[in-house]
Amino acid sequence: MTNLQPRTAGPSARTDHGRVIVELTSRLVSAEALLASLQKAQESSARLLGQERRVDLVKRLTGQSSFDAAIASTGEMICELRQAVSSARRAKALERFAPVGVNS
C-alpha cells in the first residue's frame, strides 16, 4: 500500500498530493468497475433464478440479497472515494498558497 504520510510544504509535498490524487482516482475507477460488475452479475443471477423458478434464499430470509448488500457497500465506498479525491484536489489547490517550510 502507498505511504500517504504528510510531508512539509515544498516540491515533495506537491508530488505527494499528486500521487495521492492519482491513487485515489485509480481506486475510484476500480470501485466503479466493481459496482458495474456486481450489478451485471445481480441481473444475470435474477434472470437465472427466474428461469429455474427458484428464489434467492438469502433475500427471503434477510430481505436483502448478497448482491444488494455488496452493491450498497460498494456504492458507499464510491461516495467516500469521490469525497477523498475532492478533498485531495482542494488540498493540492491550497498548497500553492502555503508559505515554504510550513507543514502541510
Residue pairs with C-beta under 8 A, 6 or more apart in sequence:
2 19
2 20
2 23
4 16
4 20
4 23
6 13
6 16
6 103
6 104
7 13
7 16
7 104
8 101
8 102
8 103
8 104
9 95
9 98
9 99
9 100
9 101
9 102
9 103
9 104
10 100
10 101
13 95
13 104
14 92
14 95
17 88
17 91
17 92
17 95
18 92
20 88
21 85
21 88
21 89
21 92
24 81
24 84
24 85
24 88
25 85
27 81
28 78
28 81
28 82
28 85
31 74
31 77
31 78
31 81
32 78
34 74
35 71
35 74
35 75
35 78
38 67
38 70
38 71
38 74
39 71
41 67
42 65
42 67
42 68
42 71
45 56
45 67
46 56
49 55
49 56
56 65
58 64
58 65
58 66
59 65
59 68
91 104
95 104
98 104
